[in-house]
Amino acid sequence: HYFIQSNLSMAEKAPAGEEKKTSSVQIKVIHAKNLRGVKGETVTAYTRVEFGKVLGETNKAELGPDGMTKFNFNTSIEVNLDDPSSIDEISHRLVLFHVIEVLPKEKKAREEKTNPIGQGVLDLSPLLRGENSFSSTVIIHGGTTAENVAANTGQNILQAELLVEVSATNPLIPSDTYSASNHMTLRIDSLYSLPETWQISHNATHMFNACMTVPLSDGVDVCVSAGAGSIKAAPEKNMDTSSPQKTVPRRYASSNGLTGPVVNIPNSSVESYVYEEEDGDLKTKEHHGFRKECETEKSRVTWNSERNVFLLPSASDTLQERIAKCRAWPLEIYKSSLSSGAKKGKDDDSSTSCHGVAWINLAPLLYPGVTRVRGAALVHPYVESEVQERTKRAARAGTISGEDGGPPRVSSGGSRRGDSKKATKEAADGGEGEMKNSDAQIYTEARSYVVVDIFLEKP
């Protein structure tokens, strides 16, 4: 069994003396179909199941006469129902299936050899939409898809797949709680009008991050990350994006451990926007020429990711209260070094640079019937005192459930770790000691902007 870990305050957990409320999510891998091995039709395979960590492996099974590879494997995830971050894990983290072929053992070989057949993922969020059980056919994506084989060879083959059943011993969300809850989706597309010094070659040494803090309850926040972004070249000229073959797929933000087409969200692609219908900074006619040039002729940092957040009733209330107090919310953008952290101390954030912030106006979400805001937001240098003043809150204060790729944490002294020496030097030179964040001035000089799409399931 795998227990979802939490970093929450004691106030969010069950009071002392009370029994913790939990539910066991049972995952059963029934069988696989259409598996193809290295040497043809005879296949012996097993499946490894992960949810943040390895949950277990099925037995090694041979392809049966009915075309099935039967596993009948059971595993489970224990969810702490008193912990909002555990519920959030179910809303966005994927169950990952690795299907692995066991190759015939060669003579004199001490160990058997294996070959990866492919990966598949399962979204558990139906358990947060009033369902206590469901079954799913999980497509297994290998090095080649059925569509690619058909296009290259003319042969029609069936895509490998797993049949998986999921059930919960107790409802994760009671019906009365579900009716007052909501789902938020955060989509980060691309950062445009990049600083001149940023080149595609930087992808080998850096990754680019974007994140926003969102409430999970009245006392718990989560730092929602867009995942690792990279610099992409401008699209090919005259590319017809309306063609199904040219649509740009949207990716899972929580894609750690995923490779190839499995990172793409089924039936989800990046939409084109009508500038005048946006809610952002650059929607008026005077900006159209600038944006068209940036979005068709220049490089950009691309995420094209989607992250879902389940909002408990208290989180929905907190969201409305915070938007009423602060109409614009900070989306932090920064660059991180890919160099090994082994040489750095755990509190050394020197590998993080170009810390910027884009202010996303969420006020329209307070209007009757409005569930979506989207548009382009200019990126400014991140200045902590400004963020605190505009949000009416201490920057990333209180209890925050961490997420991979999150921004540098704020120390109790109020400055980013790694900034103290720089701030001290500025104070000695006659400054106020406020972090000037000079390396992020490049966003202002380049007029960089990020395209964001945020929507709620219910107004």
Buried (B, 14 or more C-beta within 10 A) or exposed (E): EBEBEBEBEEEBBBEEEEEEEBBEBBBBBBBBBBBBBEEEEEBBBBBBBBBBEEBBBBEBBEBEEEEBBBBEBEBBBBBBBBBBBBBBBBBBBBBBBBBBBBBEEEEEEEEEEBEEBBBBBBBBBBBBBEBBEBEBEBBBBBEBBBEEBEEEEEEEBEBBBBBBBBBBEEBBBEEEEBEEBBBBBBBBBBBBBBBEEBEEEBBEEBBBBBBBBBBBBBBBBBBBBBBBBBBBEEBEEEEEEEEEEEEBBBBBBBBBBBEEBBBBBEEBBBEEBEBEEBBBBBBEEEBEEBBEEBBEEEBBBBBBBBBBBBBBBBBBBBBEEBBEEBBBBBBBBBBBBEEEEEEBEEEEBEBBBBBBBBBBBBBBBEEEEBBEBBBBBBBBBBBBEBBBEBBEBEBBBEBBBEBEBBBBBBEEEBBBBBBBEBBEEBEEEEEEBBBBBEBBBBBBEBBBBBBBBBBBBEE
